[in-house]
Each structure stands twice: as C-alpha cells, then as structure tokens.
Amino acid sequence: MSRIGLQPISLPSEVEATVNGNQVTVKGPKGTLSKTFHTDMKIAQENSTLHVERPSDEREHRSLHGLTRTLLSNMVVGVSQGFTRSLELQGVGYRVQQSGKGISLSVMKSHTVDYQPREGITIEVEGNNLIHIRGSDKQGVGQAAAEIRKVRPPNAYTGKGIRYLGEQVRIKPGKSARREIV
C-alpha cells in the first residue's frame, strides 16, 4: 500500500477546493490553481479533507496514487502559504538588478542576461547577489530557479556562479594539485 497516497489532505479554513471528476481547482489567498489528474484516480472531498483512492493494486495505479496525493497537497500548500526558492551569486563582479518584474544578471558574460518570469511567479532581489523566487505553483518556482541557475552554474574549480542558497559545491583540485613532489 502507498503510505503517502493513503494520507488525507486537510484543507485550511481559507482554502476551498472544487472536485469535478478528475479536475481539481483549489482557491486560496495566494491564488488559484487547477489541474487535471489521471482518469483512473478517484479524488473525493469530505468536509475539509481530500482523499485519493486507486482502483487496483497494479503497478501503474500504485505509482499514480502517491503522485496524485502529493500534487494535490502541493496545490493546497501553494495557495495557502506559497513556495520560495532562493539563489545566490558567488564571484567578483557577479551581480543582479531588478528590472520591472524580471531581473538583469551580470555574470561575466559579454552582455547582461535578462530574465522575465512566467505568470504567477514573482522575483525579488535582495542586495547585489541574492534572488528570491516566490509563487503558488511549486513546479513553476523550481523551473524559474533552474532557468536562472542555468545562465551561469557554479564552476567546479573556483565555485563562482549562481547557486541555490545553502548549496554545497565540491571544488575540484586543479592541475597543480595532481603533481606529486618527489
């Protein structure tokens, strides 16, 4: 049995959910999210809880059971609390500036790189080297963070680049460290 899939999802008082077959719409103070799930999964709403049930113990149904429950839970958390992902720029001359809703990155390229977030995602810049990405859609926040990090990922030899806040980058030894002095 799926331990995650069996757990009920409790709805906070400010969140309301509408189940219409396999389409679920969740409304809350941070926005509205809607998603269509697999037709085999049964989503039921009782008072202020959501339950996910599967029709059989086939391999596909077992895997969809936990996935559907987790996606529903992320929707509820997203519209009530929201999700945040933070990035930091490491390196001399690496800086970021807010430009409207987007950001402008200066990361040792011949030009500045502009990034505009998609609908529902907000980007805030703190200082010259800290970026906070916020939104109600967990996948959208993670995707925006990955796209910004891809502009200049951390260098394996120097550690310079854009990294997630708190990310540990393993620094490789350079050529001189390989030589053994006899």
DRENPA-3360 file (N, C-alpha, C; in nm, 2 decimals, always signed):
BEGIN
1 = MSRIGLQP = +0.08/-0.12/+0.00/+0.00/+0.00/+0.00/+0.09/+0.12/+0.00 ~ +0.04/+0.23/-0.06/+0.11/+0.36/-0.06/+0.09/+0.43/+0.07 ~ +0.19/+0.45/+0.14/+0.18/+0.52/+0.27/+0.14/+0.67/+0.25 ~ +0.20/+0.73/+0.14/+0.17/+0.87/+0.11/+0.03/+0.88/+0.06 ~ -0.01/+0.80/-0.04/-0.14/+0.81/-0.10/-0.25/+0.79/-0.01 ~ -0.24/+0.72/+0.10/-0.35/+0.69/+0.19/-0.37/+0.81/+0.29 ~ -0.28/+0.90/+0.30/-0.29/+1.01/+0.40/-0.39/+1.11/+0.34 ~ -0.49/+1.15/+0.42/-0.58/+1.26/+0.38/-0.52/+1.39/+0.37;
9 = ISLPSEVE = -0.57/+1.48/+0.29/-0.52/+1.62/+0.28/-0.62/+1.71/+0.35 ~ -0.58/+1.77/+0.45/-0.67/+1.86/+0.52/-0.66/+2.00/+0.46 ~ -0.78/+2.06/+0.44/-0.78/+2.20/+0.38/-0.79/+2.30/+0.49 ~ -0.70/+2.40/+0.49/-0.71/+2.51/+0.58/-0.84/+2.59/+0.57 ~ -0.87/+2.67/+0.66/-1.00/+2.74/+0.66/-1.01/+2.84/+0.55 ~ -0.90/+2.90/+0.50/-0.91/+3.00/+0.40/-0.90/+2.93/+0.26 ~ -0.88/+2.80/+0.25/-0.87/+2.73/+0.12/-1.00/+2.66/+0.09 ~ -1.04/+2.67/-0.04/-1.16/+2.60/-0.08/-1.12/+2.52/-0.21;
17 = ATVNGNQV = -1.17/+2.39/-0.22/-1.14/+2.30/-0.33/-1.27/+2.26/-0.40 ~ -1.26/+2.25/-0.53/-1.37/+2.20/-0.61/-1.32/+2.08/-0.69 ~ -1.39/+1.97/-0.67/-1.36/+1.85/-0.74/-1.46/+1.82/-0.85 ~ -1.42/+1.81/-0.97/-1.52/+1.79/-1.08/-1.46/+1.67/-1.17 ~ -1.49/+1.55/-1.13/-1.44/+1.43/-1.19/-1.29/+1.42/-1.16 ~ -1.21/+1.43/-1.26/-1.06/+1.42/-1.24/-1.00/+1.56/-1.24 ~ -1.07/+1.67/-1.25/-1.02/+1.80/-1.25/-1.05/+1.86/-1.11 ~ -0.94/+1.92/-1.05/-0.95/+1.98/-0.92/-0.90/+2.13/-0.93;
25 = TVKGPKGT = -0.98/+2.21/-0.87/-0.95/+2.36/-0.86/-0.94/+2.39/-0.71 ~ -0.83/+2.46/-0.68/-0.80/+2.50/-0.54/-0.79/+2.65/-0.54 ~ -0.87/+2.72/-0.45/-0.86/+2.86/-0.44/-0.81/+2.90/-0.30 ~ -0.73/+3.00/-0.29/-0.68/+3.04/-0.16/-0.63/+3.19/-0.16 ~ -0.58/+3.24/-0.05/-0.53/+3.38/-0.05/-0.42/+3.41/-0.15 ~ -0.33/+3.31/-0.18/-0.22/+3.33/-0.27/-0.25/+3.31/-0.42 ~ -0.38/+3.26/-0.45/-0.41/+3.25/-0.59/-0.50/+3.12/-0.61 ~ -0.52/+3.09/-0.74/-0.60/+2.97/-0.78/-0.52/+2.88/-0.86;
33 = LSKTFHTD = -0.52/+2.75/-0.83/-0.45/+2.65/-0.91/-0.55/+2.55/-0.96 ~ -0.54/+2.50/-1.08/-0.63/+2.40/-1.14/-0.54/+2.29/-1.21 ~ -0.58/+2.17/-1.19/-0.50/+2.06/-1.25/-0.60/+1.94/-1.29 ~ -0.57/+1.88/-1.40/-0.64/+1.76/-1.44/-0.55/+1.64/-1.41 ~ -0.61/+1.54/-1.33/-0.53/+1.43/-1.29/-0.57/+1.31/-1.38 ~ -0.50/+1.20/-1.36/-0.52/+1.07/-1.44/-0.67/+1.03/-1.41 ~ -0.73/+0.97/-1.52/-0.87/+0.94/-1.51/-0.90/+0.82/-1.41 ~ -0.80/+0.73/-1.39/-0.82/+0.62/-1.30/-0.82/+0.66/-1.15;
41 = MKIAQENS = -0.76/+0.77/-1.11/-0.75/+0.81/-0.97/-0.89/+0.87/-0.93 ~ -0.94/+0.83/-0.82/-1.06/+0.88/-0.76/-1.03/+0.98/-0.65 ~ -1.07/+1.11/-0.67/-1.05/+1.21/-0.57/-1.18/+1.25/-0.51 ~ -1.19/+1.23/-0.38/-1.31/+1.26/-0.31/-1.29/+1.37/-0.21 ~ -1.39/+1.45/-0.19/-1.39/+1.56/-0.09/-1.49/+1.53/+0.02 ~ -1.45/+1.53/+0.14/-1.54/+1.52/+0.26/-1.51/+1.63/+0.35 ~ -1.61/+1.72/+0.37/-1.60/+1.84/+0.46/-1.47/+1.92/+0.42 ~ -1.37/+1.91/+0.50/-1.25/+1.99/+0.47/-1.13/+1.90/+0.45;
49 = TLHVERPS = -1.15/+1.78/+0.39/-1.04/+1.69/+0.36/-1.06/+1.64/+0.22 ~ -0.95/+1.61/+0.16/-0.94/+1.54/+0.03/-0.88/+1.40/+0.04 ~ -0.94/+1.30/-0.03/-0.89/+1.17/-0.03/-0.86/+1.12/-0.17 ~ -0.76/+1.05/-0.19/-0.72/+0.99/-0.32/-0.73/+0.84/-0.31 ~ -0.81/+0.78/-0.40/-0.82/+0.63/-0.40/-0.78/+0.58/-0.54 ~ -0.73/+0.45/-0.54/-0.69/+0.39/-0.66/-0.78/+0.27/-0.69 ~ -0.80/+0.23/-0.81/-0.89/+0.13/-0.84/-0.84/-0.01/-0.82 ~ -0.70/-0.03/-0.83/-0.65/-0.16/-0.82/-0.50/-0.15/-0.76;
57 = DEREHRSL = -0.44/-0.27/-0.75/-0.30/-0.27/-0.70/-0.20/-0.29/-0.81 ~ -0.24/-0.26/-0.93/-0.15/-0.26/-1.04/-0.03/-0.17/-1.02 ~ +0.08/-0.19/-1.09/+0.20/-0.11/-1.07/+0.17/+0.04/-1.10 ~ +0.11/+0.06/-1.22/+0.08/+0.20/-1.26/-0.01/+0.27/-1.16 ~ -0.11/+0.20/-1.11/-0.20/+0.27/-1.02/-0.13/+0.29/-0.88 ~ -0.04/+0.21/-0.84/+0.03/+0.23/-0.72/+0.12/+0.35/-0.73 ~ +0.18/+0.37/-0.84/+0.27/+0.48/-0.86/+0.19/+0.61/-0.88 ~ +0.08/+0.61/-0.94/-0.01/+0.73/-0.96/-0.08/+0.77/-0.83;
65 = HGLTRTLL = -0.10/+0.67/-0.74/-0.17/+0.70/-0.61/-0.09/+0.81/-0.53 ~ +0.04/+0.78/-0.50/+0.12/+0.87/-0.42/+0.15/+1.00/-0.49 ~ +0.17/+0.99/-0.63/+0.19/+1.11/-0.71/+0.07/+1.21/-0.70 ~ -0.05/+1.15/-0.72/-0.17/+1.24/-0.72/-0.19/+1.30/-0.59 ~ -0.17/+1.23/-0.48/-0.18/+1.29/-0.34/-0.08/+1.40/-0.32 ~ +0.04/+1.38/-0.36/+0.15/+1.48/-0.34/+0.12/+1.60/-0.42 ~ +0.08/+1.59/-0.55/+0.05/+1.70/-0.63/-0.07/+1.78/-0.57 ~ -0.17/+1.71/-0.52/-0.29/+1.78/-0.46/-0.24/+1.86/-0.33;
73 = SNMVVGVS = -0.16/+1.79/-0.25/-0.10/+1.86/-0.13/-0.02/+1.98/-0.16 ~ +0.06/+1.97/-0.27/+0.14/+2.09/-0.31/+0.05/+2.20/-0.36 ~ -0.06/+2.17/-0.42/-0.16/+2.28/-0.46/-0.22/+2.35/-0.34 ~ -0.25/+2.27/-0.24/-0.31/+2.33/-0.12/-0.21/+2.41/-0.05 ~ -0.09/+2.37/-0.03/+0.01/+2.44/+0.04/+0.05/+2.57/-0.04 ~ +0.05/+2.56/-0.18/+0.08/+2.67/-0.26/-0.02/+2.78/-0.25 ~ -0.15/+2.75/-0.25/-0.24/+2.86/-0.25/-0.26/+2.92/-0.11 ~ -0.22/+2.84/+0.00/-0.23/+2.89/+0.13/-0.10/+2.96/+0.18;
81 = QGFTRSLE = +0.02/+2.90/+0.16/+0.14/+2.96/+0.21/+0.23/+3.01/+0.10 ~ +0.23/+2.94/-0.01/+0.32/+2.97/-0.12/+0.46/+2.90/-0.11 ~ +0.54/+2.90/-0.22/+0.67/+2.84/-0.22/+0.77/+2.94/-0.25 ~ +0.89/+2.93/-0.19/+1.00/+3.02/-0.21/+1.13/+2.94/-0.25 ~ +1.21/+2.99/-0.34/+1.34/+2.93/-0.37/+1.43/+3.05/-0.38 ~ +1.55/+3.04/-0.32/+1.65/+3.15/-0.32/+1.77/+3.10/-0.39 ~ +1.83/+3.20/-0.46/+1.96/+3.18/-0.53/+2.06/+3.28/-0.49 ~ +2.19/+3.25/-0.49/+2.29/+3.35/-0.46/+2.39/+3.35/-0.56;
89 = LQGVGYRV = +2.45/+3.46/-0.59/+2.56/+3.48/-0.69/+2.69/+3.48/-0.61 ~ +2.79/+3.40/-0.65/+2.92/+3.39/-0.59/+3.02/+3.44/-0.70 ~ +3.11/+3.53/-0.67/+3.21/+3.57/-0.76/+3.23/+3.72/-0.76 ~ +3.35/+3.76/-0.79/+3.38/+3.90/-0.81/+3.31/+3.96/-0.93 ~ +3.24/+4.06/-0.92/+3.17/+4.12/-1.03/+3.04/+4.06/-1.07 ~ +3.00/+3.95/-1.00/+2.87/+3.89/-1.03/+2.76/+3.97/-0.96 ~ +2.66/+4.02/-1.03/+2.56/+4.10/-0.96/+2.43/+4.09/-1.03 ~ +2.32/+4.12/-0.96/+2.18/+4.11/-1.02/+2.11/+4.24/-0.99;
97 = QQSGKGIS = +2.02/+4.28/-1.08/+1.94/+4.40/-1.06/+1.80/+4.37/-1.10 ~ +1.71/+4.43/-1.02/+1.57/+4.42/-1.06/+1.53/+4.51/-1.17 ~ +1.46/+4.46/-1.27/+1.42/+4.54/-1.39/+1.28/+4.51/-1.42 ~ +1.19/+4.59/-1.36/+1.04/+4.56/-1.37/+1.01/+4.44/-1.29 ~ +0.94/+4.34/-1.36/+0.90/+4.22/-1.29/+1.02/+4.12/-1.31 ~ +1.11/+4.14/-1.40/+1.22/+4.05/-1.42/+1.35/+4.09/-1.35 ~ +1.46/+4.03/-1.39/+1.59/+4.06/-1.34/+1.69/+4.07/-1.45 ~ +1.80/+4.14/-1.42/+1.91/+4.16/-1.52/+2.03/+4.10/-1.45;
105 = LSVMKSHT = +2.09/+4.00/-1.51/+2.21/+3.93/-1.45/+2.34/+3.98/-1.52 ~ +2.44/+4.02/-1.44/+2.57/+4.05/-1.49/+2.66/+3.94/-1.43 ~ +2.69/+3.84/-1.51/+2.77/+3.72/-1.46/+2.89/+3.69/-1.55 ~ +2.97/+3.79/-1.58/+3.09/+3.78/-1.65/+3.07/+3.72/-1.79 ~ +2.97/+3.76/-1.86/+2.95/+3.73/-2.00/+2.97/+3.86/-2.07 ~ +2.97/+3.86/-2.20/+2.99/+3.98/-2.28/+2.87/+4.08/-2.28 ~ +2.76/+4.03/-2.23/+2.64/+4.10/-2.22/+2.56/+4.07/-2.09 ~ +2.47/+4.16/-2.05/+2.38/+4.12/-1.94/+2.27/+4.03/-1.99;
113 = VDYQPREG = +2.23/+3.94/-1.90/+2.12/+3.84/-1.93/+2.00/+3.89/-1.86 ~ +1.89/+3.91/-1.94/+1.76/+3.95/-1.88/+1.67/+3.82/-1.87 ~ +1.60/+3.81/-1.76/+1.51/+3.70/-1.74/+1.38/+3.76/-1.69 ~ +1.27/+3.71/-1.76/+1.13/+3.75/-1.73/+1.06/+3.63/-1.68 ~ +1.00/+3.63/-1.56/+0.93/+3.52/-1.51/+0.80/+3.50/-1.58 ~ +0.75/+3.37/-1.57/+0.62/+3.35/-1.63/+0.51/+3.39/-1.53 ~ +0.38/+3.39/-1.57/+0.27/+3.43/-1.50/+0.26/+3.36/-1.36 ~ +0.24/+3.43/-1.26/+0.22/+3.37/-1.12/+0.35/+3.36/-1.04;
121 = ITIEVEGN = +0.46/+3.39/-1.10/+0.59/+3.39/-1.03/+0.64/+3.53/-1.01 ~ +0.69/+3.56/-0.89/+0.75/+3.69/-0.86/+0.89/+3.67/-0.82 ~ +0.97/+3.76/-0.87/+1.12/+3.76/-0.84/+1.15/+3.89/-0.76 ~ +1.22/+3.87/-0.65/+1.27/+3.98/-0.57/+1.42/+3.97/-0.56 ~ +1.49/+4.09/-0.56/+1.63/+4.09/-0.55/+1.67/+4.16/-0.41 ~ +1.75/+4.09/-0.34/+1.80/+4.14/-0.21/+1.95/+4.17/-0.22 ~ +1.99/+4.30/-0.21/+2.13/+4.33/-0.23/+2.17/+4.32/-0.37 ~ +2.30/+4.28/-0.39/+2.35/+4.27/-0.53/+2.36/+4.12/-0.57;
129 = NLIHIRGS = +2.34/+4.03/-0.47/+2.37/+3.89/-0.51/+2.27/+3.79/-0.45 ~ +2.15/+3.83/-0.42/+2.06/+3.73/-0.36/+1.92/+3.75/-0.44 ~ +1.87/+3.64/-0.48/+1.74/+3.64/-0.56/+1.64/+3.55/-0.49 ~ +1.52/+3.60/-0.47/+1.41/+3.52/-0.41/+1.30/+3.50/-0.51 ~ +1.27/+3.38/-0.54/+1.16/+3.34/-0.64/+1.05/+3.29/-0.56 ~ +0.93/+3.35/-0.58/+0.81/+3.31/-0.50/+0.69/+3.29/-0.59 ~ +0.60/+3.20/-0.55/+0.48/+3.17/-0.63/+0.40/+3.06/-0.56 ~ +0.28/+3.04/-0.61/+0.20/+2.93/-0.56/+0.21/+2.80/-0.62;
137 = DKQGVGQA = +0.27/+2.79/-0.74/+0.30/+2.67/-0.81/+0.44/+2.62/-0.79 ~ +0.45/+2.51/-0.72/+0.58/+2.46/-0.68/+0.67/+2.42/-0.80 ~ +0.61/+2.36/-0.90/+0.68/+2.33/-1.02/+0.73/+2.46/-1.10 ~ +0.65/+2.56/-1.10/+0.68/+2.68/-1.17/+0.80/+2.76/-1.10 ~ +0.80/+2.76/-0.96/+0.90/+2.82/-0.89/+1.03/+2.75/-0.91 ~ +1.03/+2.61/-0.90/+1.15/+2.54/-0.92/+1.21/+2.55/-1.07 ~ +1.12/+2.56/-1.16/+1.16/+2.58/-1.30/+1.22/+2.71/-1.32 ~ +1.17/+2.82/-1.27/+1.23/+2.95/-1.28/+1.36/+2.95/-1.21;
145 = AAEIRKVR = +1.38/+2.89/-1.10/+1.51/+2.89/-1.03/+1.61/+2.81/-1.11 ~ +1.57/+2.70/-1.17/+1.66/+2.62/-1.26/+1.70/+2.70/-1.38 ~ +1.61/+2.77/-1.44/+1.65/+2.85/-1.56/+1.74/+2.96/-1.53 ~ +1.73/+3.03/-1.41/+1.82/+3.13/-1.37/+1.96/+3.07/-1.34 ~ +1.96/+2.96/-1.27/+2.09/+2.90/-1.24/+2.16/+2.85/-1.36 ~ +2.09/+2.81/-1.46/+2.15/+2.76/-1.59/+2.23/+2.87/-1.66 ~ +2.20/+3.00/-1.63/+2.27/+3.11/-1.70/+2.42/+3.10/-1.67 ~ +2.46/+3.07/-1.55/+2.60/+3.05/-1.51/+2.60/+2.96/-1.39;
153 = PPNAYTGK = +2.60/+2.82/-1.41/+2.61/+2.73/-1.30/+2.74/+2.74/-1.23 ~ +2.75/+2.69/-1.10/+2.88/+2.70/-1.03/+2.99/+2.63/-1.10 ~ +3.11/+2.70/-1.10/+3.23/+2.64/-1.16/+3.29/+2.54/-1.07 ~ +3.32/+2.42/-1.12/+3.37/+2.31/-1.03/+3.51/+2.34/-0.97 ~ +3.59/+2.43/-1.04/+3.72/+2.46/-0.99/+3.73/+2.58/-0.90 ~ +3.65/+2.68/-0.93/+3.65/+2.81/-0.85/+3.53/+2.83/-0.76 ~ +3.42/+2.77/-0.79/+3.30/+2.78/-0.71/+3.22/+2.91/-0.75 ~ +3.26/+2.98/-0.85/+3.19/+3.10/-0.89/+3.07/+3.06/-0.98;
161 = GIRYLGEQ = +2.96/+3.14/-0.96/+2.84/+3.12/-1.04/+2.72/+3.14/-0.96 ~ +2.61/+3.10/-1.02/+2.48/+3.11/-0.95/+2.44/+2.98/-0.89 ~ +2.42/+2.98/-0.76/+2.38/+2.85/-0.69/+2.26/+2.87/-0.60 ~ +2.20/+2.76/-0.56/+2.09/+2.77/-0.46/+2.14/+2.81/-0.33 ~ +2.06/+2.88/-0.25/+2.11/+2.93/-0.12/+2.14/+2.81/-0.03 ~ +2.26/+2.80/+0.02/+2.30/+2.69/+0.10/+2.35/+2.57/+0.03 ~ +2.36/+2.57/-0.10/+2.41/+2.46/-0.18/+2.56/+2.45/-0.16 ~ +2.61/+2.33/-0.14/+2.75/+2.30/-0.12/+2.81/+2.25/-0.25;
169 = VRIKPGKS = +2.91/+2.33/-0.30/+2.97/+2.30/-0.43/+3.11/+2.23/-0.40 ~ +3.13/+2.11/-0.45/+3.26/+2.05/-0.43/+3.36/+2.11/-0.53 ~ +3.46/+2.16/-0.47/+3.57/+2.22/-0.55/+3.67/+2.11/-0.59 ~ +3.70/+2.10/-0.72/+3.80/+2.00/-0.77/+3.94/+2.06/-0.75 ~ +4.03/+1.98/-0.73/+4.17/+2.03/-0.73/+4.21/+2.06/-0.87 ~ +4.29/+2.16/-0.89/+4.34/+2.19/-1.02/+4.46/+2.11/-1.07 ~ +4.52/+2.15/-1.18/+4.63/+2.07/-1.23/+4.75/+2.06/-1.13 ~ +4.78/+2.17/-1.07/+4.90/+2.17/-0.98/+4.88/+2.08/-0.86;
177 = ARREIV = +4.76/+2.05/-0.82/+4.74/+1.96/-0.71/+4.76/+1.81/-0.75 ~ +4.76/+1.78/-0.88/+4.78/+1.64/-0.93/+4.92/+1.60/-0.92 ~ +5.01/+1.70/-0.94/+5.16/+1.67/-0.94/+5.20/+1.63/-0.81 ~ +5.28/+1.53/-0.80/+5.33/+1.49/-0.67/+5.48/+1.53/-0.67 ~ +5.52/+1.60/-0.56/+5.66/+1.64/-0.55/+5.73/+1.53/-0.48 ~ +5.84/+1.49/-0.55/+5.92/+1.38/-0.50/+6.03/+1.42/-0.42;
% end
